[in-house]
Amino acid sequence: MSLQFSYRHLYYFWVVAKEGGMARAAERLGMAVQTVSAQVRELERSLGVVLLKPAGRRLALTEAGMAALGQAEQIFQMGERLPEVVRDTVASPVQRLAVGISDALPKLVVHQLMAPALQSPNLRLLCHVDEFDDLLADLALHRLDAVLADRPAPLNPNLRLYSHALGGAQIAWYAPPAWAEAAERGFPASLAEVPVLLPTEHAAVRPRIDQWFDKLGLRPRVAGEFEDSALLKTFGAAGMGVFPAPVSVDAELVAHYGVRRVGLSAGVEENFFVIGTEKKVGHPLVQRLLPPR
């Protein structure tokens, strides 16, 4: 492959963009300002576009500059990690697993889903919690080995992603001691009388819960909505209200949060998926997450 520019020039541009000016970049690099400026101008000539423009006493990125910075970020962030990765590989046969966790996914469920991989010796686990779409972008760029989520990846011809079903769990309702008796009395009609906490619309299970309410003709007394499932449980356990969670984590919820189950949402299930970049999973630790066939 023939390169029309030098990665050295791109690196100098990256430092200038990060520092916001030639002088600060030159100080960081230990070079003369004129040398750094000449390297950046050479990159602009190679690409045929202007990357930086004056903005008062600083420099600002043009649209082309922002695009170039995005690519440079990926290249040099990976490059900065190279010594660490090489040292780790030489020091011990580390099995690295980088997993993205959708923020809507119940964290207690995540531990259960990952249990088969956690038994691996010399495991080095990296868990990154973020919004679903951002995680898919990182997965497509191979920054992650897999993503755990409550929904499959959407069909997108530009992203070659494959979803593998891990099963699901029925939704139950849990109450802190202050609301347990009132919530149990006449459940599920009681959910119109006691404060209820719900996941926000970005959780795949939320529309199913809403449909369940509609089917029963219930208007719940919503006291709070949470994007993060761990926050929902924390506020609920602290006494703010009754909340839904997968029944598969019943024992952990009762033991760790001091709540009790007051009833089930019949027909409402939360589903779980592992998403990867391969139709036939190649990563040995991701393979362990899949149910036996």
N, C-alpha and C positions, 0 to 999 in steps of 0.2 A: 504493500500500500504506500503510495506516495503522499507525504505530508507537505502541505503548502505553507506551514508555519512551524516555528520552533516552540516546544513545550516550555523552554526557558522564558521566552517572551510572554507566553500565556501566564506563567507563574508570576512574573513581575506585574502584569496587569491585574492578576488576582489580588496580590498584596496591596497594590494601589487602591483598588476598589474597596477592599476591606478597611484600609486605613483612612480613606477619604481624601487623599492628597499625595502628591509626589514626595514632598519633604518628609512626611511621617513614614511613608513606605521606604524611602531611602535610608532613614534612620534605622528602621527595623531590619533592613537587608544589609546594613553596613556598607552602603555604596554611595557614590555621588548622585545628587539629584539629576544631573544631566545624563548620567548613564542609564538610570531607571527610565527617564523620559524617552530616551532614544530607543530603548528596548520596546516600550509600549507603542511608540510611533511605528516601529518596524512591524509589530503585530497588526496594527491597523492597516498598514500598507499591504501586508500579506492577505488579509481578509477582504480588503477593499471597502471598508466601512469605518466610520468614526465611532469609537467606543466610549470616549469620555468628553465631557463638555464643561466649561467653566460654570461655577455656581457660587458667586461671591468669592470668598477666599478658598473655597474648596472645589473639588471636582465632582461632577454628578455623572451618572451613567446615562447614556442614550438608550433607546429601545434595543438597539443591537448590542450595546454593552451589557444590558440586563440579561439578554439571552446568553451572551458569552460567559457572564459570571455564573449563571446557573450550571453550565457545563463544567466550568472550572472548579466550582464547589465540589461536584461529584468526583472529579479526577483527583484533586489534591487532598480532599478528606480521606479518600481511599489510600492515597499515597502516604499520608501521615500515619495511617494505621499499619502500613506494611511492616516496619520493624517489629512491632508488637506481635503481629500474626506469625512472623517468621520465628521469633524467639519462642513463642508458645509451642509452635510445631516441633521445634528441635528439643525443647525442654521435656516434653511429655506428649504421649499420644492423645491429645485433647480431642474430645468429640464436641464440636461447637454446634449449637442450635440457636438460631435467632428467630424468635417467634413474635409476630405482631398480634396483640390482643385487642379486639374491638372493645371500645369503652362501654358498649351496651351489654357486653357479655358478663353474666354473674361471675365474680372472681372465685367463689368457692367451686363453681362448676369448672373453671379453667384448671384448677389444681387436679380435679378428678380426671379431666380429659387428658392431661399431660402426664398422669401418673406412670404409664408404661415407659415413657421416655426418661423419666426422672430416675429410673432404676439403673441407667447406664453408668458404668464406671468412667471416671475422668470426664464427666460431663461439664461443659462450660455453657451455661444457659444465659441467653440475653432475651429478656421480655420487654417489649415496647408497647405501651398502651396509647392508642390514638383513635381518631375517627376512622370509620370503615374505609371511606374513599382514599384517605391519605395512606392508610396501610396498604391498600391495593397498589397504589403508585409505587411505594417503596418495594413491594414484592416484585412488581414488574421490572424494577431497576436492579433486582437481585441483592437488595440490601437486607432482605429477610428470606429465611428458608421456607416459611409458611405463615399463614394468618389463620387465627381461630376467630370465628364469628358466629352470629346468630342467623345468618342468611348466606346463600350461595353468592358467588361473584356474578354480577350482571353480564349479559352477553355484550362483548365489545370486541369488534374485529381488530382493534389496535392493541389489545392486551390479551396475550395468550395465557389465560388463567383457567385452572381447572378446580372444581369444587368437589369435595369428597364428604359425603354425609357421615356424621358420627352418631346419629340417633337423636333422641329428644327426651324431654321430661315433662310431665303434667305440671301445670301451675297450681300452687296452693297459696293460701293466705295466712299470714303470720301477724301476731299482735303482741305488743309489749304488755307486761302485767296490768298496766293502768287501763288498757282497752280490751283485754282478752275476754272478760266475762260478757261485756256488752256486744262484742263482735260475734261471740259464739251464739248468743241468744237470737234465734231466728235467722241465722246465716242462710243464704247470702243477702236477704233483705236488710240485714243490719248494716251493710256497707253504705246504705243511704243515710245512716244515723251517726256512725263513727267517722272520725277523720281518716281519709284514705290517701296513701302515697302511691304514685304511679311512675313508671319510666316515661320519658318523653317520647314523642312521635318517632324519633330516630331509631328506637328499639323495634325490632321486627315483631316482637310479641305484643306490642301496644295495640295495634289494630284488632288483634284477636281478643284481647281483653275488652276493648270497647264494644266489639260485636257481641261478646258474652253479656255485657251489661244491657245492650239494646234488646237482646233476645229475652232477657228476664224482665225488661221494662224498668230497670233500675237507673237512678241518677245518683251516682256516688258523690259523697261529700269530699271532694278532692282538696286536700290541704297542702299538697306539694307535688312537684314533678321534677325528676332528676335524670340527667343524662348518664351519670356514673352510677352503676348498680351498687357499688360498695357504699356510696354516700346515701343512697336510698335506704339500705339496710341499717346504716349507722343512725340516721335520723329517726327511722322507725323504731329501732330498739331503744333509743333514748326517750321514747314516749310521744313522738309527734303524730304517730298514726299507724294504721294497719297497712301492710304492704304485701305484694305478690312476690313469689320466688319459686324456682323449680323444686318439686318435691324430692328430687334426687339429692338435694343438699339439706334435707330435713334435720338429720342428726347434728350436722355442723352448725346450722342456724340456732338450734335449741341450745347446744352446748356453749357456743361462743357469744351469742347475742342475748341469751336469756329470754327469748320469745317463745310463744307456743303456737302450734298450728290450730287454726280455727275452722278451716274448711277448704274444699277443693273447687277449682273452676272446671266444671265438667266439660270435656271436649276442647279445652284450651291447652296447647302444648308449645313449649319453646324448643326449637330445633337448633342443632349445633353442627358446624361444618369446619373442616380444615381446607384451606385454599392454598394451592401451590402453582408452580409454573410448569408442572409436568403432568401429562395425562396418566402416566404410569409412574408413581412416586419413586424417585431414586434415592433420596436422602434416607439413610437407614433409621435415623431417629424419628423422622416424620412417618416412615412406614409403621413404626411402633404405635403411632397414634390411631391408625386406622383399625376398624373392627375386623376380626377374622372373617375370611370368606369361605 
